[in-house]
């Protein structure tokens, strides 16, 4: 949960001889006492902040922490201990389980999904509905592992926009080799550490944009005939008839370049998780026009009473 504190709502009270100094980050710090207005979320179709003293879709632990964080933030402002941001500030509240709510963006937290443990920085992206997340992983695994219409078992998985490795690691036990790609280098480091943390040896992770994965010259580790996980493979050599590509892009969806490379690569199946049905529909139109059938579509109501949903679409190559 991330709340905004807008710079428009900093109203300085008078103070004598304000002292300004620079921190190493270059951000200005002032001892001016000030008041702040709303702490909450932006109003739909507006830049106006709506004050949120209690969030009805947050966990009880987050709401307990929220009250404290709001009070502490206002106290710091009055005491002149709060930095005045250039474009507003973000307050983080990450439910880390066992009553712990982390507010430090760079602190590491652990969460368990199914029988896997994931460790990541609190400020990094990770699906934050712990009740729906196991169901999402289950359906991604089910979709990725079902045999093709010709009876072919899926053996290779490519996880694009993989983050800290949720889907690649969740599917790993059902595949000979999994490879994830993510542009955020910190997330890739976390994915590799999560693979090691869970004793998973058939997953590799690449730090690059999703468009780079199909032409990657970096070998990944996969199972050999004897079950050895140190056999070097190139993504371009994966067997197309038994390869699944999992796609979980940001709200803007897949780039045109990525879709064109996906079409040229022609995996047997595309498992597409989206946080914006509009851009997913746009990308689905491309896939259908280039030889894929829509097998199923499953929405997930991660944030009840809001317009935000996740949506899982399965595409199967029809030739």
N, C-alpha and C positions, 0 to 999 in steps of 0.2 A: 504494500500500500504506500503510495507516494502522494503527499499533499503539497500544494503550492503555497508559498508566501510571496505575494506580489510586491515588487518594488514601489508600485503606485500607492501602497498603503503604509509606507514608512512616513510618519509625521514626527519630525524632530521637535523636542521640547528645548527650551533655552538652556544652555549650559555655559559655564565660563571657560574661556580659553580652550577650545577643543584641541586635543592633541591627535595628530595623525601620524601613523607610522606604516611601514610596509612589511608584510610577511614575505617569506621566501617565494610564495606562490605569486606574489605581485598584487594580491588583493588588499585593498585599503581597509584598515581597521580604525574605528573612531571611538572616542569615549563619550560621544554625544548620546544623551538619553533620548529615547524615542518610543513611540507607540506603534503597534502594527494593527492592521485591520483584520479582514477575514483570513482564516487558515483553512483551506479546503480544496475544492476542485473547481475547474472552470465550468461555467454555465454552457450548456449546449448552444452551439452556433454563436458564441460570444466570448470575449476576452475577460468578462467580469468573473471574479471569484465568488463562489458561494461558500459561506462559512459552514464547516462540517464538524460540529462538536462530538457527534456520534455517527458511526457508519453502520447502517443496518445490514450490510452484506459482509462485514468484516468479522473475524473471529472475536470471541469475548476477550481473549488476551490482548489483541490489538486495540480494542476499544478502551480497555483499562490503561494501556500504555499511552493511547492517544490523548486522554485527558491530562496525563502527567506531562507529556511532551508539549502540548499546547500551553500549559501553565508555565513550564520552564522557558519556552521560547519567548513568551511575553515578559517574563521577569528579566531575562537577559537583555531584551530591548530597552526596558525601563532603566536598567543598570548600565546601559551603554556598552554592553559586552557582545552585541550582535552586529555582525558584518552587514553592511548595506549592499546587497547584490545589485549588479547592473541590470539584470533582466529577471528578477524574482529569484526565489530560493525553493528548493525541494526538501521536504522532510520525509525520511524513509522510515517505515515501520514494517519489518519483516518477521512474520511469525515463524520462529525457529523450533517450535515444539517445547514441551515440558515447561510451559509458562514463560519461556524466554522470547522477548520481542527485541530484535536487533535494530538499532537506529544508525549504526555506523556503516556507511556504504562499503568500506574496504574490509570490514571484519568478515571472517569466514564462518559459515553456518553449515550444518549438516541436515539433510532430510532423507527419509527413507521412502522409496517408491517400490511397492511390491517387496521383493527380497534384495533390492539394491540400495546402496547408500551413495548419496551424491553430496559432495562438498563443493561449495562455491562462495564467491563474495556476495554479501547480502545485497549490494547494489547492482549486481549483474542480473540479466534476465533469467528467470526460471518460473515456469507456470506456478501461480500462487493460489490455486484452489486445491488443497490437499485431499479433498473428498472426491473430486471428479478426476484428478490426475491418474490414479491407477486404472480407471475405466478407459481413459484415453489411450494409455500405453497398451492395455489389453487389446483394444480394437485395432491399433496400429500393428501390433504383433500378429494378430489374427489375419489381417488384410495382407500383410507382407509374406506370410508363410503358407497360405493356401496354395495348393498345386494349380498350375495353369490348366486351361481347358484341354490341353493335349496330355495332361497327366504328369507334366514336368515339375519336379520339386524345385523350389527356389533355393539357391545356394550362395548368392552374393548380394550384398546390400550396400547401397551408397546413400548416406544421410546428408542431404544438403541443408545448409543453415542449421548445423547440428547443435549449436550452443555448447553446453557442458556435457553433451553426450547422451541425453535422455533416451532417445529412440534407438540410436545405434547400440547402446549398451543393453537396452531393454530387449532388443531382438537378437543379440549376439549368440545366445545359446542355440538358436535355430538355424544359424548360417555358418558356412565354412569361413567366410571372411566378411567383415564390415569395415567400411571406411567412412569417416565423417569429415565434412569440410565446413569451416566457419571463418569469417573475416576477422572476428574479434580474437586476437592472439591470446588474451588472458583467458577467454573461454576455452580455447583449444588446450591450453595448459591444464585447465581444470578437467577437461574431458579425459586427457591422458592420465591425470592423477586419479580420476574416478575409475578408469579401467583397471589401474594397478590396485586401487583400494578394494575393488571387488574381485580381484584375481582373474580378470578377463584378458586373454592373450590374443584373441583373433580380431581385435579392433585397433585400427590406426586412425589418427586424426591429422588433418592437414590445415595449416593456417593460410587461407587464401580466399578470394571471392568464389562464390559457387560456380561461376562461369569457368573457373580454372580446373575443375575436377576431372572433366572428361579427357583433357589433354595432358594431365599431370604425368610427369616423368619420374615422380618419386615412388619407389616401390613400396607396397604395403604387404603386411604379413598375412598369410592365409594357410589353411590346413592343406597338407599334402596327402598323398595316398595313405601314408602311415599315421595320419592324424597329427603330424608335426605342424606347429603354428609358426614356423620360421621360414616358410617357403615364400620368396619374394615374388610379388605379382604387380603388374601395372593395371590401372583401372581400365585402360583402353583394351586390355586383353580379357576382361571379364566376359563370360559367356552370356550373350544378350538374352537368350531364351530362358535363362534362370537367374536373371539379375533384376532386383527391385530397386527403384530410386524413391527414397522418402524425401519429401519436400515440405519444409515448414518455414516459409519466408516471412519477412516483416509485413506490415499492413499494406505496403505498396505492391505486394505480390512479386512474381518472378520477372526478371528483366527479359526483354526481347532476345537479347544475346543468349541468355541461359536457355530459353525455350527452343531456340534454333539449334543449339548444341544438343539439347535433350532429344530433339527430333532426329538429329543426325546419329546420335548414339543408339537410339531405339531400344531401350530396355523393355523387357516383357511387361513390366507393371510399374505404374507410378502411384504412390500413396501420398496424397496431398493434404496436409493439415494447414488450415488457414484461419487467421483472426479477422479476415474481412471477406465476407461472401461475395462482395462486388468484384474485387480483383481476382478472386478465385474463379468466378464465373467467366471473367474475361480470359483467364489462362485456360480454363476448361474448353472454351470455344476453340482456342488454338490446338489443343491436344486432340479434340474430336476431329478437327479438320485435317489432322496429320496422322490418322490411322489408329486412334484409340477410342474405345467404348467406355462410357461411364457405367461402372458396375454397381456402385452404391454411393449414397451421400448420407452422412450422419452428423447432425449438429450437436453441439455440447453447450449447455447453458451454464457457463462458468460464472457469470455475474448476474444472478437473478434480479429481475425488476429493472434491468438496463437493456440497451439495444445491442450490447456486445456479446457475441457468441464465437466459439471455435467451430470449424466445420471440416469434417474428414471426407474426402472424395477419393474413390478408388477408380483408377483407369487401367484398362487391360488392352494390350496391343491386339488388333483384330486381323493381323495378316502375318 
